[in-house]
Amino acid sequence: MLNKKILLIQPSPYDRNHKPIKKSRLYFVGLAMPLLAAMMPDDWESEIILEILEDIPWDTDADIVGISSMGHGVIRSIDIAKKFKEIGKTVILGGYMVSIMAEEALKYCDAVVVGDAELIWSELLEDFENGKLKNIYEKNLEKGFFSTPLPRFDLIVNKKIGDFLPVQAGRGCPNICSFCSVACLYKGHYIKKPLNEVVRDIKQVKELGFKKFLLLDDNIFSDREYLHELLNEIKKLNMEWMSQCDIKIGKEDELLKQLSESGCTTLSFGLESISRESLIGMNKGWANPSRYPELIRNIQRHGIDVSTEMVVGGEGDTLESIRMTKNFIEENKISVPRFYILTPIPGTKFFKDIVDEGRLINDNIYSFDGTEAVHKPRNMTPEELTSAYWDLYESLFTYKSIIKRNILRKEFLKNPGKYLFYCFVNLFYKYQIKSRITPNIF
């Protein structure tokens, strides 16, 4: 009897000409597809396609096509789903974006996985084999621990990926920011993996020849005691690693020391805005932008680089505050900053609020890509917001600014190779900005 087959696709977002973005190398590899491949029964074969690197095999002999969705890349996910449906394939959609608008996503596929796919994957496959596939599979853990098998990295390590692989210790975040899809799914909860599984996963990355890993958590600062125990284990493995968390960790000298000693080289933070009013409007009043500089300096003082993501168009943002964001980034030596226009994603509290207030100016949710204002901001026109967004990007990705943020800093002499690499990333972002492509983590 022939094995059944699943084709798992990590789509590439579109560029401004509605063409899938292509790259010669993908640094940030997703974890969902290698995990799902690891959960397939013995009589199933798995293939993973990273579309940013390779073409989709439309003539595949796969019985099921599974497609992920992240951010504005959901538009491409849906287009892929529609095409495979047209040629008669069974299509499954999953990921954050379709999870928060499952009924809409169901228009384009046979089944939608809402939340943590591992919890329902065996049930979904059994239903498929029995011809009883349901429309929506939904199960979320809101407390306790979750467990996963070893990811099938053997399916991707021969592709043109970067010098690290993803590992996950926890999911969710205790914060409930109004615009955030993570908050929609996990509702302020942080769910962890047993420490022995996390260590097992990191050891696999090391055994595959990698010296670095990405701890792919939404917020590693969610559980201090768990993080302390995890760092003790990571330190023993002698690897470099990166992750993301909230900026409040900048107050924790002992924890920052432990992070640095464990091999942590970079932390990414969603700072969102330098406007206190904007942060309050995002349900992020716990963050104080007046303290951002001292917290960033303290993190950098411990030898950890700071990466930032911010949004423009919040309730307190003005054209002047957006311009001032350039100074904030340069003064704090942020090597690789990223920005998005604050966008009301369907399913989030922010979307509901904007609709209730009559401030949504574009009801075509498939055009929401974070590069053009789709709502009326408080202190400017939508057109002014869009223009200010691109002006901010262009002002920060000049040769002068790139050098100021990466070369003219005391850390450069300690590790020139790293900061020259950041310069290369900045130059690639500069090219993308010129083409009106929002730089993203690829």
Summary of the structure (lengths in Angstrom):
residues: 442
radius of gyration: 21.4
end to end distance: 39.6
largest distance: 67.3
contacts: 1447
relative contact order: 0.09
helix: 43%
strand: 18%
